[in-house]
Every structure is written in C-alpha cells, then in structure tokens.
C-alpha cells in the first residue's frame, strides 16, 4: 500500500512539472517575444482552459470510472510531456504557444483528478485525508518545480520539464495500479451524474467550498513571482520554497488535521489563515518579513485542497467518485481563469501591493460553505 501511494504521489510530482513551466520563464519570453503582461497571462490561462475542457469531456464520458486509471494517467502524462517538448523545441511566438498550452491543459485533466481517485483507492476512510494531503503536496511540488530551473534559457526549462513528465508517465505505466478501497472500473456511462451530484446537499457544499479555495489558489501561484518582484524580492528559488516546499508541508498538516479533527474544521482553518493572508498582503509587501509571510500563505492556501478531495470521495456516489472529482476540478479550474485575469487588472489600478485583495471573497465563501456541512 505504501509503495503504491508513493508511486502515485511521485507521478504527480513528475507529471505536473509541465503545468507552470511557461510561468517560470515569462520574464524571458516577454523580452524575446516582445509581448505584454496581459498577453503573457494567456500562457497560464490557456492551460487552465484546456484543463477545464479536458475535465468536462472526461466527466461527460465518465472516463475516470470506465478506463483503467493507471493507463489513463500514463497516457495523459506522456501527452503533456510531448506537447511541452514540441513547444520548447519548435515554437517562436505566442500564436503557436497558446494552442499547445491549451492542449497541455487537456492532457493534465487526465493526471490530477485520476491521481486523486487512485490515491483514494489505496486509502481507508480513516486516513484518506493524510493520503490525499500527500497527493496534493506532490502536485504542489511538481507545479513549483520549473522555478528551480528558471535561470536557464527558457527552451531548456521546457525540455527539462518535459523529460520529468515523461518519467512520470513511465512510472504510472510500470508501477501504479488501482487499489481495493473504491469501486472498480465497472460504472455505466452516465453523463448526467455531475448535475445530479450538485442536487445533493453535502456534495454541493463541498464543491462550493472548493470553488472558493480555487478562486484564490491559482491566481496566487500565477502572480506570486510578480508580486515578489514588485517589492524587490528575488524569485526563482524563493517561489519554489514558499509555494512548493511550504505548500507540501501545508498539505501534510491539512491532511493530518482532516483525519484528526474532521474535514470541515480542517478546511475552515486553512481557509481562514489564507483569507487573512490575502487581507494582510498589502501590509507585508516590501517588508523584511515578506518571504516568511508568503511561506505561511503558501502552506495555508493549499492545505485544504486534499481535504475537499477526501470529503467529496466520501459523500459522492461510490460508483462515480472519479467523475465527481473530475467535475469538481473542472468548475474549480474554470474559476481560476477569471481570477488569474482580474488580479493584474487590479494591479494596474492600485499597484501590485493591493492586487491580492481581490482574492479575499474566495476563502470567505469557502469557509462558510464548509461550516454548513456540519449542520
């Protein structure tokens, strides 16, 4: 069981290295390609839109519950790696980069939600929070990994990310298998299950809590380097430490708290801390404490992600857990496209010091929704 959990988490670290590979090299691309900050947004937003498209398609077709999940995981990771490699080796402008990034997002819709289902399949309910906390921590490390190579020429960063993702595909194909704690892939085609799920009270509230969480998360991850640069703080390794390492630690704590104190208290605690960080970010900007502040924020903002996944896996129809998790992420990542676009608009009006105030409503709404699941 531990070997399988480690292998699934490892695939997440490796396979998701391509997600923010372009965000890590945006400063170089803006100079070389001569693009504006607004245009550069689409190097990340196109991935999010692709992910939503892929997740919606997988939800309608119930792919995560009808296809052998480790094969779907391996194929998806390999597709993301191939698309990133093509971009790194051949593309010279935004017009070709955006479609490739969109397709990369489509591929990643078969990595993250499927990984959640596989991890849940190897986890009894009593320790599922910790297990999914490890998985989300792996996602966090993988997403932040390209920032470690950010000082290299941008093409080399993408080639390195693609190579890492290919290794993830090989690991999924050779080591990962479904576990015994969720229904095997015998579900019948049911395109309407995602809509049915939202009609049930507890799944609906868990989804709403997750949506509030996602309003904040990817906008912070996307724009944290710019926020730090605006306050004359070095990025690169700083982003990896505050977003990746601190985020991984936060996921472990969040998963432990979910199993120890319950799903709702763990989620509300994390959302409260991250919401306060949003609110206090103008005060921390430009101070010697900014890196420490961002480390706390980086831990809190992702600590509840595994909690939502564990919660939904327990309240959704057991035949369609994979579909439920895919639908959850589809809508959540759709929201990230909006918040990612709006943050730089506020920054233009009020400077980057105040830009993250836009994210405050997300954790507030998420916390209120999770509090209602206890009644």
N, C-alpha and C positions, 0 to 999 in steps of 0.2 A: 504493500500500500504506500509506504513512504517513498519507494523508488518511483512509483507511478506519479505521485504528487510532485516529486522533484522534477521528473521529466516534463510534466505538463507546464510547471512554472518555468522551466528552462526554455521551453518552446515560446512562451510568451515574451520572455526577455529577448530572445533571438529574433523571433518573427516580427515583433513590433518595433525593431530598430529602424525600420524604414519610415515609420509614421511621421516623426518630426525631423527627418533627415534634411528636408529643404529648409525648415525653420532655422536650423543650426547654421545655415550658410547664406541666409537672406542678406546680411550686410555685403558680402562679396558679390552676390548676384545683382543687388541694386546698383553697384558700381559698374560691373561688367556688362549687364544688360540694359542699364540706363532706365530702370523702372522706378515708379514712385512707391511710397509706403502703402498707398491704397491698392495699387496693383499687386504688390507683394503679398497682401492679405490672402489673395486667391491661391497662393502656393500651399496654404494650410486649409483655407475654407473649401477648396476643391476636394481635398481628401475627406473632409467631414461630409460633404455632399455625396461623394462616392460611397462612403461607408453607409450613409442613410439609404441610398439606393440599393446597395447590396443587401443590407439588413431587411429592408422591406420585401425585396424579392425572396429572400430566404424565409421570411415569416410567412408569406403567402403560400409558398411551396412546402412549408414545414421541413426544410432541408435538414436542420439540426436534429430532427427526430426521425427522419426517414433514410438518411445516408449515414454510413458508418462514420462516426465523428472524427476518429483519428485520421481517416483518409481525407475527409473534407478539410481538416486542419492542415495537413501536409500540403495538399494541392493549393490551398489559399496562401500559405506562407511562401511557397515557391513562386506563385503568380506575383505576389507583391515584390519579391526579390527580383524577378525578371524585369518587371516594369521599371523598378528603380535603377537597375543596371543599364537598361536602354536609355533612360533619361541621362544618367551620368556619362555615358559614352558618346551619345549622339546629339543631344539637344543643345541648341544655342539661343533659345528665346522663350518668352512666356507663352506664345501661341501654341507651341508643341508641348511645353511642360505641363500646362494646366490639364489637358486631356489625360496625359499619363498619370498625373497625380490623382485625378478623379478615378481612374481605373484601379489605382493602387488602393484607394479607399474601398472600392467594391471588393477587392480581394481581402482586405483586412476584416471585412464583415464576416469572413469565414474563419478568422483566427481568434478574436477576442470572445465573442459570445459562445463559440464552440468550446473554447478553452474553459469557460465558466461551467458549461454543462459537464465536461469531462472531470473537472476538479470536484464538482458536486457529486458525481457518480462514484468517487472514491472517498466520500466523506459521510460519516454518520451525522444525523442532525445535531447531536450534542457538540460536535467540534467542526461543524461546517463553516461557522463564522471565521475561525482561525485559518481553515484551509483556503477559503476564498479571499481572506486578507492576504495570504501569501501570494495568491494568483494576481491580485490587483497590484500588490507590491512589485511583482515581476513585470507587469505591464508598465508600471511607473519607471522602473529602472530601464526597461527596453526603450521607452519613449524618450527618456533623457540621454540615452547612450550616445547618440550622434554629437551631442555638445562636447563630449570628451575629445572628439576629433575636429572640433570646429576651427582649429588653427591651420589645418591642412587646406590645400586647394580644394575648391568645392566639389570638383569631379571625384577626387579621391575619397572625400567624405561619403558620397553616394555609393561608390563602388564598395567601400568598406561596409556600409550599412547593408547593401545587397548581399555581400558574402556572408554576413552574420545571419541574415534572414534565411539564406539557403541552408545554412547549418541547422536552423530551427526546423525547416521542412524535413530534412533528413532525420532529425531526432524524432519528430512526430511520426514519421513513417515507420521507423525501426523500433522505437521503444514504447510509444504511447498506445494504450488500449483502453476501451470503456470499462468502467468499474461496476460493482454489483448493487449500488445503492439508489439507482434511478432506473426507470422503465427502459428496457432495451428498445432498439430502433424498430418498433412494430406499429407505430402510430399510423392511422389512416390519414389521407390528405384532408385537411380541414382549414381552408383559407380564412374562415370566419373566427377562428379561435382568438386571435388578438383582440377583435372587437368584443367578443364575449368576455374576455378577461377584464376589460375596463368596466363592465357592468357589475362586477363583484366588488364589494366594498373594500376589503383588505388589499387585494391586488391593485385596485385603483389608487388607494392611498400610498402604497409602497412606490408605485410608479410616479405619483406626484412628488413624493419626497426625492426620488432620484432625479426628476426633471429640475428641481430647484438646485440640487447638487451640481448637475451638469451645466446649468447656466453660469456658474462660477468657474468650474474646474478648467475647461479647455481654453477659455479666454485668459485665465491667469497663466496657464502653461505657455500659451502662444506669445503673450505680451510681456511676460516677466523679464526677458532679456532687455527689451526696450525700456521698461520701467527702471531697471538697474542702470542701464547706460545713461538715462536722463539724469540720474543722481550721481554720475561719475563713479559708478561701481563697476568693476570688471565682471564680465560674463563668462561664458565657457564653462570652466570647472565650477564656478560659483553656482551656475544654473544646475549642473549635474548634482552638486551636493545638496542644494536646497530643494530641488524638485525631485531628483532621483533617490538619493540616499535618505534624506529626511522623509520623503514620501513613502519609501519602502518601510521605514521604521513606523510611520504613522499607520500604515496598513496592518502591520503586525499587532500594534496596540489596539486598533479598531476591531480587528477580528477577535482578539482575546476578550475585549470588553463586550462584544456581541454575544459570545458564549457565556460569559460570566454574569453579566447584568441584564441581558436581553437585547433584542435587535433595536427596539425603539430608543431606549436610553443611550445606547452607543451611538446611534445615528444623530440623535438630538445633541449630544455632547460635542461631536465633531463639527456639526453644522453651526453650533453656537460659537465655537472657537474660530472657525474660518470666517463666519459672518463678522465677528468682532475685528478680525484682521482686515477685512475689506474696509470696515468703517474707520479703522485707525491708520490705514496705509498712508494718508497724507501726513500724519504726524511722524511716522517712521522714515519717510522719504528724506534722503540726504543726511541722515544721522549715522553715527558710528555703529548703531545697533541694527542697521537695516538688514544685514546678512542674517543675523540671529533671528530677527523678526520674520524674514522670508523662510527660514528653516522651520519655524513653528507653523507658519502658514502652509508651507509645502507639506508638512506632516498632517495637518488637520484637514486640508482641502480634499485629500484622497482617502483619509482614514475610514470614511463611511461607505465608500464605493462597494467594497466586499460585503458590507452589512446589507445593502439593498439587494445585492445578488442572492445572498443567503436567504433573506426574507422572502423574496419572490419565488425562489425554488421550493419553498415550504408551503406557500399559500396558493400557488398555481396548480392547475390540473396536472397530476404527475405524468400523464401521457404526453404533455406538450410543454414540458419545462424548457426545452431548448427553444421552442417557438416563443414562449413568454419572455425569456431572457433576450432573444434577438429583437423582439418588438420593443422591449424596454430600451435597449440601446439605440434602436432606430430613431425613436422620437427624441430621446435624450441628445443624440448627436445632431439631430436636426436643429435643436435649440442652440447648440454651440455655434452653429454658423451665424446666427443672429447676434449673439453676444460678442463673438470674435469681431464682427463687422462694426459693432457700435462702440466698443472701447476706444479705438483710435479716433473716432469722430468726437467723443467727449474730450479726448486728449487735445485735439485741435482747438477746442473751445476753452478748456480750462487748464491745460498743460497736463503732462503725464503724472504729476503729483496727485491729481484728483481723479484720474481716469478709472481706477478700480472701484470707486464709489458706485458705479453703475451696477456692480455685481451684487450689492448688498441684498436686493429682494430675493435672489435665488436661495441662499441658505435660510432666510426667514421663512419663506413659503415651505421649503423642505422640512424644516423643524416642526412647523405647525402641522403638516400632514402626518409626520411620524408620531407626533404626540396623540393624534386622533386614533391611530391604530391600537392604542392601549385601551380604548373605551369599548 
